[in-house]
Amino acid sequence: MSAVLEVDGLSAGYGTGRVLFGVGLHIEAGEAATLLGRNGMGKTTTVRCIAGLLRPVEGTIRLAGEPVGQRGADWIGRAGLGLVPEGRRIFPNLTMRENLVAFAANRRAAADPWTLERVLDLFPPLAPRLGNLGSQLSGGEQQMLAIGRALLTNPVLLILDEATEGLAPLPREAIWRALQRLRATGLAVLAIDKHVDRLAAIAARHTILDRGRVAWTGSSAELTADRSLWERYLGL
Ligand SMILES: Nc1ncnc2c1ncn2[C@@H]1O[C@H](COP(=O)(O)OP(=O)(O)OP(=O)(O)O)[C@@H](O)[C@H]1O
């Protein structure tokens, strides 16, 4: 298997304050992984570095074998990163269809490219809402839209930062089901979420961050078997 994402010795911060200290994270092609940890432990900061939104102080990041180095978010997106950021960031004054196609048109040539039809097949509730403005969509619909928009770039790696935060149980379940279907397509996924039990059923490998360092990494079986990890690092 080839690695889709290789993060090694990543240190980063804001201004003079250091937030990450030598973080390592590897994701193989077709693998689903998670990044876990309590609030403020550095998960989003790690994602920002991977996406080129924050420049690391030290460390290397490779996406599909290519060193990301000092590249910007643009290049990283074209190289195959599909980011669903915390807070969704959809355009409130564009319609759902515009949100989906205007800014996300297939950035990478792919053998089996994502199309609007495929996105609607993955998220059927979006179909009747294509003409609605972003601001008129429910939280769940906005989240589906944000994932669909990322898929339309034909990513090699999809990163979801708190994709189900603030959603009611039903739309949250719809997102989980879609993730499970995405897994079956062989897309590599990195998910950050508080619903560890649900993530353990979808992703195979898990990394726990604690105060900017990797505190633990292991399989779903290991994670679900060791409740002390949940108490110590996840506040559950
Ligand atoms: N733009 C910023 N400027 C300064 N400090 C920041 C900034 N963003 C995050 N931090 C700090 O960096 C640390 C790590 O935050 P980060 O958002 O990466 O954590 P997280 O694990 O994703 O938590 P959460 O679940 O709350 O998003 C926190 O102490 C946070 O206060």
The ligand as a Tripos MOL2 file, in Angstrom:
@<TRIPOS>MOLECULE
LIG
   31    33     1     0     0
SMALL
NO_CHARGES

@<TRIPOS>ATOM
      1 N1         -5.7970   31.2280   15.4490 N.pl3     1 LIG1
      2 C1         -5.2730   30.9180   16.6600 C.ar      1 LIG1
      3 N2         -4.4810   31.7850   17.3090 N.ar      1 LIG1
      4 C2         -3.9310   31.4840   18.5060 C.ar      1 LIG1
      5 N3         -4.1180   30.3160   19.1500 N.ar      1 LIG1
      6 C3         -4.8980   29.4000   18.5500 C.ar      1 LIG1
      7 C4         -5.5250   29.6510   17.2760 C.ar      1 LIG1
      8 N4         -6.2480   28.5630   16.9190 N.ar      1 LIG1
      9 C5         -6.0750   27.6750   17.9380 C.ar      1 LIG1
     10 N5         -5.2750   28.1730   18.8960 N.ar      1 LIG1
     11 C6         -4.8540   27.4830   20.1360 C.3       1 LIG1
     12 O1         -4.1370   26.3250   19.7540 O.3       1 LIG1
     13 C7         -4.4470   25.2480   20.6390 C.3       1 LIG1
     14 C8         -4.9200   24.0580   19.7910 C.3       1 LIG1
     15 O2         -6.1360   24.3950   19.1690 O.3       1 LIG1
     16 P1         -6.8340   23.4730   18.0630 P.3       1 LIG1
     17 O3         -7.9890   24.2500   17.5040 O.co2     1 LIG1
     18 O4         -5.8270   22.9570   17.1430 O.co2     1 LIG1
     19 O5         -7.3700   22.3080   18.9680 O.3       1 LIG1
     20 P2         -8.4400   21.1950   18.6700 P.3       1 LIG1
     21 O6         -7.8690   19.9500   19.2380 O.co2     1 LIG1
     22 O7         -8.8190   21.2110   17.2460 O.co2     1 LIG1
     23 O8         -9.6640   21.6280   19.5640 O.3       1 LIG1
     24 P3        -11.1930   21.9840   19.1930 P.3       1 LIG1
     25 O9        -11.9030   20.6820   19.2550 O.co2     1 LIG1
     26 O10       -11.5630   22.9140   20.3010 O.co2     1 LIG1
     27 O11       -11.2000   22.6280   17.8390 O.co2     1 LIG1
     28 C9         -5.4950   25.7550   21.6100 C.3       1 LIG1
     29 O12        -4.8320   26.0960   22.8020 O.3       1 LIG1
     30 C10        -6.0420   26.9810   20.9330 C.3       1 LIG1
     31 O13        -6.4370   27.9350   21.8810 O.3       1 LIG1
@<TRIPOS>BOND
     1     1     2 1
     2     2     3 ar
     3     2     7 ar
     4     3     4 ar
     5     4     5 ar
     6     5     6 ar
     7     6     7 ar
     8     6    10 ar
     9     7     8 ar
    10     8     9 ar
    11     9    10 ar
    12    10    11 1
    13    11    12 1
    14    11    30 1
    15    12    13 1
    16    13    14 1
    17    13    28 1
    18    14    15 1
    19    15    16 1
    20    16    17 2
    21    16    18 1
    22    16    19 1
    23    19    20 1
    24    20    21 2
    25    20    22 1
    26    20    23 1
    27    23    24 1
    28    24    25 2
    29    24    26 1
    30    24    27 1
    31    28    29 1
    32    28    30 1
    33    30    31 1
@<TRIPOS>SUBSTRUCTURE
     1 LIG1         1 GROUP 0 **** ****
